[in-house]
Amino acid sequence: MITNKEELQNITEDILLSEKDNFIDKTIFFVEAKVSNDNRMTVFIDSFEGIKVDDCAKLSKLIEANFDREEEDFELLVSSAGLDKPLKVLKQFEKNIGRTIKIQTIEGEKTKGILKEVSEKGIKIIPEIGKKKKNKNVEQESEVTFEFEHLKQVKLVITF
């Protein structure tokens, strides 16, 4: 195998730091790396401004320069993290403050609400009042805190 995901992450983060001024969007950050047994490497990035195709292409070339195709062939894909994918890193949570998210805890509890605050330890949301509640005049619940270690998955609620 050509590399592992930790090495790919380190290479990507180093490039994003050292080459920051050469990207169209200066707020790009690393989200996740995947490496398969058949040498397919995938790097997911995100940004506070939205990922530009030109920045994906530039990052792909810069990452590829760290590997030798003559030594071992590989496939490299650099992509945005995607709206439908779970939030993985702190900066993704910060980027989405004010948006509606769906949370699933490791205990299996599911909650939907507006992301209000993000810290190193977790997030605060204002839970959405269920449509099935009989008394719709009930005031909305106060903020609820979730520690990252108790979260299984957090996704954006996409509305059109």
Secondary structure as a PSIPRED ss2 file (coil, helix, strand):
# PSIPRED VFORMAT (PSIPRED V4.0)

   1 M C   1.000  0.000  0.000
   2 I C   1.000  0.000  0.000
   3 T C   1.000  0.000  0.000
   4 N C   1.000  0.000  0.000
   5 K H   0.000  1.000  0.000
   6 E H   0.000  1.000  0.000
   7 E H   0.000  1.000  0.000
   8 L H   0.000  1.000  0.000
   9 Q H   0.000  1.000  0.000
  10 N H   0.000  1.000  0.000
  11 I H   0.000  1.000  0.000
  12 T H   0.000  1.000  0.000
  13 E H   0.000  1.000  0.000
  14 D H   0.000  1.000  0.000
  15 I H   0.000  1.000  0.000
  16 L H   0.000  1.000  0.000
  17 L H   0.000  1.000  0.000
  18 S H   0.000  1.000  0.000
  19 E C   1.000  0.000  0.000
  20 K H   0.000  1.000  0.000
  21 D H   0.000  1.000  0.000
  22 N H   0.000  1.000  0.000
  23 F C   1.000  0.000  0.000
  24 I C   1.000  0.000  0.000
  25 D C   1.000  0.000  0.000
  26 K C   1.000  0.000  0.000
  27 T C   1.000  0.000  0.000
  28 I C   1.000  0.000  0.000
  29 F E   0.000  0.000  1.000
  30 F E   0.000  0.000  1.000
  31 V E   0.000  0.000  1.000
  32 E E   0.000  0.000  1.000
  33 A E   0.000  0.000  1.000
  34 K E   0.000  0.000  1.000
  35 V E   0.000  0.000  1.000
  36 S C   1.000  0.000  0.000
  37 N C   1.000  0.000  0.000
  38 D C   1.000  0.000  0.000
  39 N C   1.000  0.000  0.000
  40 R E   0.000  0.000  1.000
  41 M E   0.000  0.000  1.000
  42 T E   0.000  0.000  1.000
  43 V E   0.000  0.000  1.000
  44 F E   0.000  0.000  1.000
  45 I E   0.000  0.000  1.000
  46 D E   0.000  0.000  1.000
  47 S C   1.000  0.000  0.000
  48 F C   1.000  0.000  0.000
  49 E C   1.000  0.000  0.000
  50 G C   1.000  0.000  0.000
  51 I C   1.000  0.000  0.000
  52 K C   1.000  0.000  0.000
  53 V H   0.000  1.000  0.000
  54 D H   0.000  1.000  0.000
  55 D H   0.000  1.000  0.000
  56 C H   0.000  1.000  0.000
  57 A H   0.000  1.000  0.000
  58 K H   0.000  1.000  0.000
  59 L H   0.000  1.000  0.000
  60 S H   0.000  1.000  0.000
  61 K H   0.000  1.000  0.000
  62 L H   0.000  1.000  0.000
  63 I H   0.000  1.000  0.000
  64 E H   0.000  1.000  0.000
  65 A C   1.000  0.000  0.000
  66 N C   1.000  0.000  0.000
  67 F C   1.000  0.000  0.000
  68 D C   1.000  0.000  0.000
  69 R C   1.000  0.000  0.000
  70 E C   1.000  0.000  0.000
  71 E C   1.000  0.000  0.000
  72 E C   1.000  0.000  0.000
  73 D C   1.000  0.000  0.000
  74 F C   1.000  0.000  0.000
  75 E E   0.000  0.000  1.000
  76 L E   0.000  0.000  1.000
  77 L E   0.000  0.000  1.000
  78 V E   0.000  0.000  1.000
  79 S E   0.000  0.000  1.000
  80 S E   0.000  0.000  1.000
  81 A C   1.000  0.000  0.000
  82 G C   1.000  0.000  0.000
  83 L C   1.000  0.000  0.000
  84 D C   1.000  0.000  0.000
  85 K C   1.000  0.000  0.000
  86 P C   1.000  0.000  0.000
  87 L C   1.000  0.000  0.000
  88 K C   1.000  0.000  0.000
  89 V C   1.000  0.000  0.000
  90 L H   0.000  1.000  0.000
  91 K H   0.000  1.000  0.000
  92 Q H   0.000  1.000  0.000
  93 F H   0.000  1.000  0.000
  94 E H   0.000  1.000  0.000
  95 K H   0.000  1.000  0.000
  96 N C   1.000  0.000  0.000
  97 I C   1.000  0.000  0.000
  98 G C   1.000  0.000  0.000
  99 R C   1.000  0.000  0.000
 100 T E   0.000  0.000  1.000
 101 I E   0.000  0.000  1.000
 102 K E   0.000  0.000  1.000
 103 I E   0.000  0.000  1.000
 104 Q E   0.000  0.000  1.000
 105 T E   0.000  0.000  1.000
 106 I C   1.000  0.000  0.000
 107 E C   1.000  0.000  0.000
 108 G C   1.000  0.000  0.000
 109 E C   1.000  0.000  0.000
 110 K E   0.000  0.000  1.000
 111 T E   0.000  0.000  1.000
 112 K E   0.000  0.000  1.000
 113 G E   0.000  0.000  1.000
 114 I E   0.000  0.000  1.000
 115 L E   0.000  0.000  1.000
 116 K E   0.000  0.000  1.000
 117 E E   0.000  0.000  1.000
 118 V E   0.000  0.000  1.000
 119 S C   1.000  0.000  0.000
 120 E C   1.000  0.000  0.000
 121 K C   1.000  0.000  0.000
 122 G E   0.000  0.000  1.000
 123 I E   0.000  0.000  1.000
 124 K E   0.000  0.000  1.000
 125 I E   0.000  0.000  1.000
 126 I E   0.000  0.000  1.000
 127 P E   0.000  0.000  1.000
 128 E C   1.000  0.000  0.000
 129 I C   1.000  0.000  0.000
 130 G C   1.000  0.000  0.000
 131 K C   1.000  0.000  0.000
 132 K C   1.000  0.000  0.000
 133 K C   1.000  0.000  0.000
 134 K C   1.000  0.000  0.000
 135 N C   1.000  0.000  0.000
 136 K C   1.000  0.000  0.000
 137 N C   1.000  0.000  0.000
 138 V C   1.000  0.000  0.000
 139 E C   1.000  0.000  0.000
 140 Q C   1.000  0.000  0.000
 141 E C   1.000  0.000  0.000
 142 S C   1.000  0.000  0.000
 143 E C   1.000  0.000  0.000
 144 V E   0.000  0.000  1.000
 145 T E   0.000  0.000  1.000
 146 F E   0.000  0.000  1.000
 147 E E   0.000  0.000  1.000
 148 F H   0.000  1.000  0.000
 149 E H   0.000  1.000  0.000
 150 H H   0.000  1.000  0.000
 151 L E   0.000  0.000  1.000
 152 K E   0.000  0.000  1.000
 153 Q E   0.000  0.000  1.000
 154 V E   0.000  0.000  1.000
 155 K E   0.000  0.000  1.000
 156 L E   0.000  0.000  1.000
 157 V C   1.000  0.000  0.000
 158 I C   1.000  0.000  0.000
 159 T C   1.000  0.000  0.000
 160 F C   1.000  0.000  0.000
